[in-house]
């Protein structure tokens, strides 16, 4: 494999691809030593392009915006190989996040059945957590507190936007 760059995520993206950068060209098959494929997402009335970058233990989705401007709008990390703040990674538990002594905003993403955890210090980085113990209806309230989330719940994706 070629040079893959830093394993540390930045608030604005990957070491080699950031928010606002041009999207990888359609048909790109290799990017920084990783295989790439194109795909399209369709949600409600919106369709947008994404480049799927394969890592050894998962994938990274680099997404265009709904207007298909050709610029990186969102990066979704679904591999434990990349880390935010040098230690936060997919697969970590919410208990591990709580131990970091940060202030978090918490939102319930009803359509995805996930909790969106956002650090006040790094608001462009979202940690998507799947609750392990409580039913989804439990989170149809505001505000959601840190104590509402089971410590064993895990990060399933890190989204930079």
C-alpha positions in Angstrom: 0.0 0.0 0.0 1.2 3.5 -0.7 1.4 6.5 1.6 -1.8 6.8 3.5 -1.1 10.0 5.4 -1.8 10.6 9.1 -4.3 8.5 11.0 -5.5 11.6 12.9 -8.6 13.3 11.7 -8.8 17.0 11.6 -11.8 19.2 12.4 -12.0 19.9 8.6 -11.4 16.4 7.3 -8.7 13.8 6.6 -5.0 14.6 6.3 -5.3 14.3 2.5 -8.9 15.5 1.8 -10.7 18.3 3.5 -14.2 19.9 3.5 -14.4 22.2 0.5 -11.8 20.4 -1.5 -12.8 19.1 -4.9 -14.4 15.7 -4.8 -12.2 12.8 -6.1 -12.8 12.6 -9.9 -15.5 10.1 -10.9 -13.8 6.8 -11.8 -10.9 7.3 -9.4 -9.8 3.8 -8.3 -6.9 4.5 -5.9 -6.5 7.4 -3.5 -3.5 7.6 -1.1 -3.0 3.9 -1.3 -6.7 3.0 -0.7 -9.1 1.6 -3.3 -12.0 3.9 -4.1 -15.4 3.4 -5.7 -18.2 5.8 -6.7 -21.8 5.6 -5.4 -24.9 7.7 -5.2 -27.1 8.3 -2.2 -30.8 9.0 -2.4 -32.8 10.3 0.6 -36.2 11.8 0.3 -35.9 14.2 -2.8 -32.2 14.5 -2.7 -29.5 12.6 -4.7 -25.8 13.1 -4.2 -22.5 11.5 -5.1 -20.0 9.9 -2.8 -16.6 8.3 -3.1 -16.2 5.3 -0.9 -12.6 4.8 0.3 -11.8 1.3 1.6 -9.6 0.9 4.6 -8.5 -2.4 6.1 -11.1 -2.4 8.9 -13.9 -0.3 7.3 -14.7 2.6 5.0 -14.7 6.4 4.6 -17.5 8.0 2.7 -16.5 11.4 1.1 -19.8 13.1 0.1 -20.7 15.9 -2.3 -23.6 18.2 -1.4 -27.2 18.0 -2.5 -26.5 20.6 -5.3 -23.6 18.4 -6.6 -21.1 21.3 -6.6 -18.2 18.9 -6.9 -16.9 19.9 -3.4 -16.4 17.7 -0.4 -19.4 18.5 1.9 -19.3 15.7 4.5 -16.9 12.9 5.4 -18.3 9.9 7.2 -15.7 7.6 8.9 -16.7 4.1 9.6 -13.3 2.5 10.4 -11.5 2.4 13.8 -8.2 3.1 11.9 -8.7 6.9 11.9 -8.9 8.9 15.1 -10.3 12.3 16.2 -8.4 14.2 18.8 -5.7 11.5 18.5 -7.7 8.9 20.4 -11.5 8.9 19.6 -12.4 6.2 17.1 -15.2 4.1 15.8 -15.9 1.3 18.2 -15.1 3.3 21.3 -17.8 3.4 24.0 -19.7 6.4 25.3 -18.2 5.7 28.7 -14.8 6.3 27.1 -16.0 9.7 25.7 -17.4 10.7 29.1 -14.0 10.1 30.7 -12.5 12.8 28.4 -14.1 15.6 30.6 -15.5 17.6 27.6 -18.8 19.4 27.2 -21.1 17.7 24.7 -24.2 18.7 22.8 -26.5 15.6 22.3 -29.2 15.2 19.7 -31.4 12.2 18.8 -31.4 11.4 15.1 -34.8 9.8 14.8 -34.5 8.8 11.1 -31.2 6.9 11.8 -32.0 5.8 15.4 -28.6 7.2 16.5 -27.4 9.7 19.0 -25.3 12.6 17.7 -22.7 13.7 20.2 -20.9 17.0 19.4 -18.0 18.4 21.3 -18.4 22.1 22.1 -14.7 22.5 21.3 -14.9 20.7 17.9 -18.4 21.4 16.6 -17.7 20.2 13.0 -17.0 16.7 14.3 -20.0 14.5 15.2 -19.8 11.1 16.9 -22.8 8.9 16.0 -23.6 6.5 18.8 -25.9 3.5 18.8 -27.6 3.1 22.2 -27.1 -0.4 23.6 -29.7 -0.6 26.4 -32.5 2.0 26.2 -35.3 2.0 23.6 -35.4 4.7 21.0 -38.6 6.3 22.5 -36.5 7.2 25.6 -34.6 9.8 23.5 -37.7 11.6 22.2 -37.2 14.3 24.8 -35.1 17.4 25.2 -32.6 17.9 26.6 -30.8 14.6 26.4 -28.3 14.4 29.2 -25.0 12.4 29.3 -26.5 10.4 32.1 -29.3 9.2 29.7 -26.9 7.3 27.5 -25.6 3.9 28.4 -21.8 3.9 28.9 -21.5 0.7 26.8 -23.1 2.4 23.8 -20.6 2.6 20.9 -19.5 5.0 18.3 -20.6 3.6 14.9 -19.4 6.6 12.8 -17.5 9.9 13.0 -18.9 12.5 10.7 -17.1 15.7 9.8 -19.3 18.5 8.3 
